[in-house]
């Protein structure tokens, strides 16, 4: 099986992309992680599907959002992957949509350099429900 065949047979996983859309407004869209290749993770471990993420990463943070926390209008400080580990949270981009996420949901924050619309740049976000939310952020260098 050549590289192309191994990629075609790999899994796909959905995630959310927060980005600057048409007319300068931030928006969210669904995308798919794909391009996994079969390889071992080392030693005698059986092969598994692996997708390496290119780029230079500067920071990994765990973020605790207490009950009631709201992050008013702000841009993602760096292009970043955000994974919900526990609890629920939301993102509201400038186009008026609202996406709610929970454990296992993945999101790419790429809303740097957005326009100020009605006094806000980027997006709003916040905690949902009766319990806190734990996020893991993996930030790229710009």
C-alpha positions in Angstrom: 0.0 0.0 0.0 1.5 3.4 -1.0 1.3 6.6 1.0 -1.8 7.8 -1.0 -3.7 4.6 -0.3 -2.8 4.7 3.4 -4.1 8.3 3.6 -7.3 7.5 1.8 -8.1 4.7 4.2 -7.6 6.8 7.3 -10.2 8.1 9.7 -11.7 11.6 9.7 -12.8 13.7 12.7 -14.9 16.8 12.6 -13.8 20.1 14.2 -14.9 23.7 14.3 -12.9 26.5 12.6 -13.2 30.1 13.9 -11.9 32.4 11.2 -12.2 35.8 9.5 -14.8 35.3 6.8 -16.2 37.4 4.0 -16.6 41.1 4.7 -14.2 40.8 7.6 -16.7 39.2 10.0 -15.6 36.2 12.1 -17.5 33.0 11.4 -17.5 29.4 12.3 -17.5 26.4 9.9 -17.1 22.7 10.2 -14.0 21.0 8.8 -12.5 17.5 8.9 -9.2 16.3 10.2 -8.0 13.9 7.6 -4.8 12.7 6.0 -4.0 10.2 8.8 -1.2 7.7 8.0 -0.7 4.3 9.5 2.5 4.0 11.5 3.7 2.7 14.9 4.1 5.0 17.8 7.3 3.3 18.7 8.8 0.0 20.0 6.5 -2.9 19.4 3.3 -0.9 19.5 0.9 -1.9 16.7 0.5 0.7 13.9 -2.3 3.2 14.4 -3.6 6.2 12.3 -1.5 9.3 13.0 -1.8 12.8 11.7 1.1 15.1 12.5 0.4 18.8 12.8 2.9 21.0 11.0 4.2 24.3 12.4 5.9 25.6 15.5 4.0 25.5 18.8 4.9 27.9 21.6 2.6 27.0 24.5 0.2 24.3 25.9 -2.2 25.6 28.5 -5.0 24.1 30.6 -7.8 26.7 31.1 -10.4 26.5 33.8 -13.6 28.4 33.1 -15.6 28.8 36.3 -19.4 28.7 36.3 -20.7 31.9 34.8 -17.5 33.0 33.1 -17.9 35.0 29.9 -15.0 36.3 27.7 -16.4 39.4 26.1 -15.2 40.4 22.6 -11.6 39.3 22.0 -9.5 37.6 19.3 -7.7 34.4 19.8 -4.2 35.6 21.0 -2.4 33.1 18.6 -3.6 30.6 16.1 -4.6 27.7 18.4 -6.2 24.4 18.9 -8.7 24.2 21.7 -10.0 20.9 23.1 -12.8 20.7 25.6 -11.9 18.2 28.3 -14.7 18.6 30.8 -17.8 20.8 30.9 -19.4 22.9 28.2 -18.6 26.2 26.6 -19.7 28.4 23.7 -18.2 30.6 21.0 -20.1 33.5 19.3 -18.4 35.0 16.3 -19.3 38.3 14.7 -21.7 36.8 12.2 -24.2 36.0 15.0 -23.9 32.3 15.1 -23.3 30.4 18.3 -21.5 27.1 18.6 -21.7 25.1 21.9 -19.0 22.5 22.6 -18.4 19.8 25.2 -15.9 17.1 26.0 -14.0 15.9 23.0 -15.0 18.8 20.7 -12.1 20.3 18.9 -11.8 23.9 17.6 -9.3 25.9 15.6 -9.0 29.5 16.7 -7.7 31.5 13.7 -9.5 34.9 14.2 -6.5 37.1 14.5 -6.5 40.5 12.7 -10.3 40.9 12.6 -12.3 44.1 12.1 -14.0 45.9 14.9 -17.7 45.4 14.4 -20.1 47.2 16.8 -17.4 47.6 19.4 -16.0 44.1 19.3 -13.2 42.2 17.5 -13.0 38.4 17.2 -15.6 36.5 19.2 -17.3 36.1 22.6 -17.0 32.9 24.5 -18.2 31.5 27.8 -18.9 28.6 30.2 -22.2 26.8 30.0 -24.1 24.7 32.5 -23.8 23.9 36.2 -20.2 22.9 36.3 -16.9 24.5 35.3 -15.3 23.8 31.9 -11.7 22.6 31.4 -10.1 23.4 28.1 -6.6 22.5 26.7 -5.1 25.2 24.4 -2.2 24.4 22.1 -0.9 27.7 20.6 1.2 28.1 17.5 3.7 30.8 16.9 2.3 33.4 14.5 
